[in-house]
């Protein structure tokens, strides 16, 4: 299945694999995705969008089994504080819905930070831009296409 994410990756010549899974509207968790595609939960990365105290937006890509440490994240982006954006703002801001938010191909480019544990894996999984689609790619490839920085977030 082709999505904006797969088109962008193909256009850049980035090697990736697509995996689809059955969407459970009552369980959009990374653990469900991991079980569905046969990956460890720490290898399925979720994409979170947060706003800094000055109104700037940031994208954080963290292992599915973890929670974002807001204090570490704020320190990383040199903000007094940050907070996850309200769910109703996600689609207008990024073009993606909850459970299908990818760090690749958002409406606007925001600074992207990937938890450094991604580098422990040869490949990781991130949303393909729609619920039910995951993209498997090398962490460095994800960092390259999103201009991301690896840092400690959890």
C-alpha positions as CSV (number, residue, x, y, z in Angstrom):
1,X,0.0,0.0,0.0
2,X,1.4,3.4,-1.0
3,X,1.2,6.4,1.4
4,X,2.8,9.8,1.4
5,X,5.5,8.2,3.7
6,X,6.4,5.4,1.2
7,X,6.5,7.9,-1.7
8,X,8.9,10.2,0.2
9,X,11.1,7.2,1.2
10,X,11.2,5.9,-2.4
11,X,11.9,9.3,-3.8
12,X,15.0,9.6,-1.5
13,X,16.2,6.1,-2.4
14,X,15.8,4.9,1.3
15,X,15.5,1.2,1.8
16,X,12.4,0.2,3.7
17,X,9.9,-2.5,4.2
18,X,6.1,-2.1,4.7
19,X,4.1,-4.2,7.1
20,X,0.4,-4.0,7.4
21,X,-1.7,-5.2,10.4
22,X,-5.4,-5.3,11.4
23,X,-6.4,-2.1,13.2
24,X,-8.2,-2.4,16.5
25,X,-9.9,0.9,17.1
26,X,-10.1,0.1,20.8
27,X,-6.3,-0.6,21.1
28,X,-4.1,1.7,19.1
29,X,-1.1,1.0,21.4
30,X,2.4,0.3,20.2
31,X,2.2,-3.1,22.1
32,X,-0.7,-4.1,19.9
33,X,1.2,-3.0,16.8
34,X,4.3,-4.9,18.0
35,X,2.3,-8.1,18.5
36,X,0.6,-7.7,15.2
37,X,3.9,-7.3,13.2
38,X,6.0,-9.7,15.2
39,X,8.3,-7.1,16.7
40,X,9.5,-6.5,20.3
41,X,7.6,-3.5,21.8
42,X,10.9,-1.6,22.2
43,X,11.5,-1.9,18.4
44,X,8.2,-0.3,17.5
45,X,8.6,3.4,17.9
46,X,5.7,5.8,18.5
47,X,5.6,9.4,17.3
48,X,4.6,12.1,19.8
49,X,4.1,15.8,19.1
50,X,4.6,18.3,21.9
51,X,4.6,22.1,22.2
52,X,7.2,24.0,24.1
53,X,6.5,26.8,26.6
54,X,7.2,29.3,23.8
55,X,4.6,27.6,21.4
56,X,7.2,25.8,19.3
57,X,6.4,22.3,18.2
58,X,8.6,19.3,18.5
59,X,8.4,15.6,17.4
60,X,9.7,12.9,19.6
61,X,10.1,9.3,18.4
62,X,10.3,6.8,21.4
63,X,10.1,3.1,22.0
64,X,6.5,2.0,22.1
65,X,6.8,0.5,25.6
66,X,8.1,3.8,27.1
67,X,6.7,7.1,28.1
68,X,8.3,10.4,27.1
69,X,10.1,12.0,29.9
70,X,8.8,15.6,29.6
71,X,11.6,17.1,31.7
72,X,14.3,15.4,29.6
73,X,12.5,16.4,26.4
74,X,12.2,20.1,27.5
75,X,15.9,20.2,28.4
76,X,16.7,18.7,25.0
77,X,14.8,21.4,23.1
78,X,15.9,24.2,25.5
79,X,12.4,25.0,26.8
80,X,11.2,25.6,30.3
81,X,8.6,23.0,29.8
82,X,6.8,21.0,27.1
83,X,3.5,19.3,26.9
84,X,2.0,16.8,24.5
85,X,-0.4,18.6,22.2
86,X,-4.2,17.9,22.6
87,X,-5.4,15.1,20.4
88,X,-7.7,17.4,18.5
89,X,-4.7,19.4,17.3
90,X,-2.8,16.4,15.9
91,X,-4.4,16.0,12.5
92,X,-4.6,19.8,11.7
93,X,-1.0,20.3,12.7
94,X,0.6,17.2,11.2
95,X,-1.8,15.8,8.7
96,X,-1.9,12.5,10.6
97,X,-4.4,10.9,13.0
98,X,-3.6,9.2,16.3
99,X,-2.3,5.7,15.6
100,X,-1.1,6.8,12.2
101,X,1.2,9.6,13.0
102,X,4.6,9.3,11.3
103,X,7.6,11.4,11.8
104,X,8.0,11.4,8.0
105,X,6.1,13.7,5.8
106,X,4.2,15.9,8.2
107,X,2.4,19.0,6.8
108,X,5.3,21.2,8.2
109,X,8.7,20.2,9.2
110,X,9.2,20.3,13.0
111,X,12.5,19.4,14.8
112,X,12.6,15.7,15.3
113,X,14.3,13.8,18.2
114,X,14.7,10.1,18.2
115,X,15.4,8.2,21.4
116,X,19.0,6.9,21.2
117,X,17.8,3.3,21.9
118,X,16.7,3.2,18.3
119,X,20.4,2.8,17.4
120,X,20.5,-0.6,19.3
121,X,18.5,-2.1,16.4
122,X,19.4,-2.7,12.8
123,X,15.9,-1.7,11.8
124,X,13.0,-0.1,13.7
125,X,9.3,0.3,13.0
126,X,7.4,3.6,12.7
127,X,4.0,4.5,11.5
128,X,3.5,4.5,7.7
129,X,1.2,7.6,7.9
130,X,-2.0,5.6,8.2
131,X,-3.4,3.2,10.8
132,X,-2.5,-0.3,9.9
133,X,0.7,0.4,8.1
134,X,4.2,0.3,9.6
135,X,7.5,1.2,8.0
136,X,10.6,-0.8,8.8
137,X,13.8,1.0,8.2
138,X,17.3,1.6,9.6
139,X,17.4,4.2,12.5
140,X,20.0,6.3,10.6
141,X,17.7,6.3,7.5
142,X,14.9,7.7,9.7
143,X,17.2,10.3,11.1
144,X,18.3,11.2,7.6
145,X,14.9,11.8,6.1
146,X,13.6,13.7,9.1
147,X,16.8,15.6,9.9
148,X,16.5,14.1,13.4
149,X,18.9,14.1,16.3
150,X,19.4,11.0,18.5
151,X,19.1,11.8,22.2
152,X,18.0,10.3,25.5
153,X,14.2,10.8,25.9
154,X,12.9,8.1,28.2
